[in-house]
């Protein structure tokens, strides 16, 4: 089990979560996920990239509220944006 501390965002109603690889661990790792409502889940890292510091974790849950990911080609000056991952990719 990975015990990193960090945040992530739910990206599908059936439990896929986008986070950082340094938080969740590498592909096929197990990790604990606590949602804002206090519900706890065991997650499985389905994909990760150490260089990008990104991961996708799956929890067994349904009907979750999730975010809509934007299209960076359509961002307008002055819009609020959020970035996840390694800002200094070498």
Order of alpha helices (4+ residues) and beta strands (2+ residues): beta-beta-alpha-beta-beta-beta
